[in-house]
Amino acid sequence: MGENNSFPAPDSLDTQDKILSAYYSVLRSSYLSYPENQAYLDYLHNNRSIFNIQSYFDVPKDPASVLSQWGLPEKVPGKCAS
């Protein structure tokens, strides 16, 4: 487990940038593999000493969190019924 090879990091990154790239790569893989993403979440948890990153932005770990955080409220006038 580790970096997502669909978008490899450039070779010229310094150590901190490589760690950041790997972190967001694993988060992206976790999101894309939801609901079977527990291995990715475990990897991030078990390597939290390496990925000790504080960020204002975070990649969601599952689609449900995106919908709950960014979706329209239920009773918005003109909202399409699903």
C-alpha positions as CSV (number, residue, x, y, z in Angstrom):
1,M,0.0,0.0,0.0
2,G,1.2,3.5,-0.4
3,E,1.3,5.8,-3.3
4,N,-1.3,5.8,-6.0
5,N,0.4,5.0,-9.3
6,S,-2.2,6.7,-11.5
7,F,-0.5,10.0,-10.8
8,P,3.1,9.4,-9.6
9,A,4.8,12.2,-7.8
10,P,7.7,14.0,-9.6
11,D,11.2,12.8,-8.7
12,S,12.3,16.3,-7.8
13,L,10.3,16.5,-4.6
14,D,12.0,17.0,-1.3
15,T,11.3,14.7,1.7
16,Q,8.4,16.7,3.1
17,D,6.7,17.1,-0.3
18,K,7.0,13.3,-0.9
19,I,5.4,12.6,2.5
20,L,2.6,15.0,1.6
21,S,2.1,13.5,-1.8
22,A,2.0,10.0,-0.4
23,Y,-0.5,11.1,2.3
24,Y,-3.0,12.6,-0.2
25,S,-2.5,9.7,-2.6
26,V,-3.5,7.2,0.1
27,L,-6.5,9.4,1.1
28,R,-7.6,9.5,-2.6
29,S,-7.2,5.7,-2.9
30,S,-9.3,5.4,0.3
31,Y,-12.1,7.5,-1.1
32,L,-12.1,5.7,-4.5
33,S,-12.3,2.3,-2.9
34,Y,-15.1,3.1,-0.5
35,P,-16.8,1.2,1.1
36,E,-13.9,-1.3,1.1
37,N,-11.4,1.2,2.2
38,Q,-10.6,0.0,5.7
39,A,-7.1,-1.1,4.7
40,Y,-6.2,2.4,3.6
41,L,-7.6,3.9,6.8
42,D,-5.7,1.4,8.9
43,Y,-2.5,2.2,6.9
44,L,-3.0,6.0,7.6
45,H,-3.7,5.3,11.3
46,N,-0.7,2.9,11.7
47,N,1.6,5.4,10.0
48,R,0.4,8.6,11.7
49,S,3.9,9.3,13.0
50,I,5.0,9.7,9.4
51,F,1.8,11.4,8.2
52,N,1.8,14.0,11.0
53,I,0.1,16.6,8.8
54,Q,-2.1,19.3,9.9
55,S,-4.1,20.8,7.1
56,Y,-7.0,23.1,6.7
57,F,-8.2,21.0,3.8
58,D,-8.7,17.3,4.0
59,V,-9.7,14.7,1.4
60,P,-12.9,13.0,2.4
61,K,-12.7,9.3,3.3
62,D,-16.1,8.3,1.9
63,P,-18.8,9.7,-0.4
64,A,-21.3,10.0,2.4
65,S,-19.3,12.7,4.2
66,V,-19.2,14.7,1.0
67,L,-22.9,14.5,0.6
68,S,-23.6,15.4,4.2
69,Q,-21.2,18.3,4.3
70,W,-21.8,19.7,0.8
71,G,-25.2,18.5,-0.2
72,L,-28.3,20.7,-0.2
73,P,-30.6,20.6,2.8
74,E,-33.7,18.5,2.3
75,K,-36.3,21.3,2.2
76,V,-34.6,23.8,-0.2
77,P,-37.3,25.2,-2.6
78,G,-36.9,24.0,-6.1
79,K,-34.7,21.1,-5.2
80,C,-35.2,18.1,-7.5
81,A,-36.8,15.1,-6.0
82,S,-34.7,12.0,-6.1
